[in-house]
Amino acid sequence: MSGVLRQRVLPEWIDYNGHLSEPYYVLVFGFATDALMDRVGLGAAHRERTGCSLYTVEAHVRYLREVGAGAEVSVGTRVIARGAKKVRLCHEMRLGEELLATEELMALHVDQARGRATPFPEEVAARLAALVEPAPDYAGRSIG
């Protein structure tokens, strides 16, 4: 894993069934993506300087276990592929050793003024390439 984010589940994120509501899993995974962006040089300073940012264009979430209010979850992030303009990530949410949920996503480096994908700066591309590791067994699956 290229990084781990820790997040406490807030009471307002709990749904009528008494566990973490669907959109909040994705919110926490989004925080993990933001943490990776900061680590590789795609954070706020990059956005302000270049007008470019990482846009998620596809995501697949697996909800494996219920999560209650107050739980402190951790999200491990893997970079499983990197191209000139795109990156593929896998996030794994855990409570201790128990796997709660996973998210696989494809993101593009987008020039916001032009509205189109643009290559990563060389130093960012190198940092991402150094983080690439084998994909977990669930990556690339479709809903069946």
N, C-alpha and C positions, 0 to 999 in steps of 0.2 A: 504494500500500500504506500502510496506517495504522500499521504497525509491523513491525519485523523482530526475531525472536528467533534467537539462535545457540546451537547445542547440539552437543556432541561425542558421537558414538555410542560407547557403552560396550561393552566386550567381552562382557559378560553379556547384551547385547541381540541377539547374533548367533545365528542358528538353525543347525540341522544342515545347511543348504544353504550356509552360509558368508556369509550376508548378514543385514541387519536383519530381524528377525522381525515379522510383521504387527502384533501388539499394540503394539510400540514405535514404529511410525510414529504410531499414534493417541496414545500417551503424549506424544510430542514435539509433536503438534498440540495436545494438551491444555495443555501448557506455554505454547503461543502464545495459546490462549484465555485462560489465567490472566493473561498479560502484558497482553492487551487489557483485561481486567476491571480490573486495577490502574490502567491508563492512564485509564479513563473514570470511575473512582470506584466500582467494584463489588468491590473487594478485601476483605481481611480486616476492615478497620474497618467497612465497610458491612455485612458479614454479622453482625458482633458487635452493631452498633448497631440494625439493623433486623430481623434474623432472616431476611433475604431473600438469595437467591443466584441465579446463572445456572445453569440446568439444560439440558443438551443433550438434546433430544427426538428428533432425527433427524440422521443423518450419512451421507455418501456419500464413501468413500475410493477414490481411484484410485492403484494402485501402478504406477508407470511405469518405474522403473529400480531396480536393486539398489544397496544402500548397504552398504559394508564397515565393519568395526570401525575406530574412530579417526577416521572422517570427521567434519569439522566442517560440519554442515549449517546452513542458514539457513531460517527460515520467515517468509515475508511474509504478512501478514493484511490482508484487505479486508473492510470492512463493506459488504454489498451491498444490505441492506434493514433497515429498523427500523420496528417498529410500537409501539404503546403498551406492550405487554408482551413483545414478542419481537424478536429480532435474527437476521439471517441473515449468516453469515460464510463466507469462502473463505480457506483457508490453502494456501500453495504452498511445498513443501519443495524446496530447491535445494542443489546442490553447485557452487559458482561460478555459472555461468550455466545449468547443466544442470538441467532440471525433473525431480525424482525422484518426487514424489507430490503429490496435491492432496486436500484435504478440504473439502467443503461441509457446513455444518451449520446447523440451526435450533435456537435456544436460547430458553428462556422465563425471565423474571424471576419467581421463585417465592418466595412467603411460606412458609417452611418450617413454621411453626406451623399455618397453615391448610391447607397441602398443595395450594395452587392458585396460578395465575399472578396477578400483581399488576402494576400499571403501574410503569414506571421512575420514580425521582424526576426532577423537572424538569431538574435540572442534568445528570444522566446521560443523559437523553433528548436533551438539546441536544448533548452531546458526541458521542453516537453519531450523531445526525443530521448533524453537521458532518463525520463520517468517511465517510459513504455515498458510494460511487463505483460506476461501472458494473460489472455482473457480467461475469466472464470467459466465454468461449464455452462452457466445459464445465459451467457452473452450470445446474442444473435438469434435467440429463439423467438418464435412468433406465438401469438395466442392461438391455441388450437382446441 
